[in-house]
Amino acid sequence: MNTRVIASLVLIGTCALWAFSFPLLKSIEQLGQRNAPGNSSLFLSTLLVACRFTCATALFLIGNGIRCQWQRRNADGSGARLSIRPTALEWKQGLGIGIFGSLGLILQMDGLAYTEGSVSAFLTQGYAVLIPIWVTLTARRLPGWTVVGACLLVGLGAALLAGVSLDHLHLGRGELETLAGSVLFAGQILWLERPQFSGNNSLRSSTVMFGAMALTAWPLAFALARQPQDIVKAVSSSEIASLFALLLFGCTLVTFPLANHWQPKVSATQAGLLYCTEPVFTSVVCLFVPGWISSTTGLSYPNESLHLRLVLGGSCILLANIWILLRPPQSNAGQ
């Protein structure tokens, strides 16, 4: 397999792992509301972003430090050049994707409180269309039929998965915030693939990204808390600790560095289409994970049921990615 195929498979694998974050986050939010009643869902979601990426930053700093020390002791003179300190370009890359990602998540979560979940899921996939539009405008050339066809298939698949109908679509606060979040996610994908970052160490860039996301979320979490002690009360239970550990080690520490390392090896357009497989995996995961969580935590969070929309929508997104993958490789700077 060539590098482009390997990168595509790795990104699909990260989407499969990210799919578990949806039921985990939803369950932790419900438990947090039980621990600190009266707080908004946006407070709990933002607090989770802050805690999740603060822990990820700390663990990556410790892990990178241990790794550098071990390599310095066991390598020859070249090992002395290893460093935990990010370069200027790694700071620039990490801060960019971190700020784009955290603001996108916050807008998406706040928008979810003002629109239906199905509409939010559909509009969030808008970055799959926004990215080729941006590339078309900056490169001043029209996209090929393969890109256009794949984007249409992904749009159809997302609509089928979400069960969206035309009478559900109107531009209120929730829809506008979700679209704004999708624009920021598109910016995150485009920022990561910039050629000037090609020589960066993805582990150091990921550490900076984690820190940027945490620092962006903490002020908002404190501002939204009904009272300061709710910051601690909301996450203080053994059930939350167990679910948070799964979220941190299964859906954060492995997935984000993998995505940051492998995404630049495909075009931004293809990356956007590949990331659209996440709602497909989420639909599959929600067939069995919520029931398991409910049985261990006492929450009322039933499994979802298998339906034709999942099969048809997932098939459209899968076909779109196969179509774009079979296309001859092109420069990452284009489509």
Secondary structure, 3 states (H helix, E strand, C coil): CCHHHHHHHHHHHHHHHHCCHHHHHHHHHHHHHHHCCCCCHHHHHHHHHHHHHHHHHHHHHHHHHHHHHHHHHHCCHHHHHCCCCCCHHHHHHHHHHHHHHHHHHHHHHHHHCCCCHHHHHHHHCCHHHHHHHHHHHHHCCCCCHHHHHHHHHHHHHHHHHHCCCHHHCCCCHHHHHHHHHHHHHHHHHHHHCCHHHCCCCHHHHHHHHHHHHHHHHHHHHHHHCCCCCHHHHCCCCHHHHHHHHHHHHHHCCCHHHHHHHHHHHCCHHHHHHHHCCHHHHHHHHCCCHHHHHHHHHCCCCCCCCCCHHHHHHHHHHHHHHHHHHHCCCCCCCCC
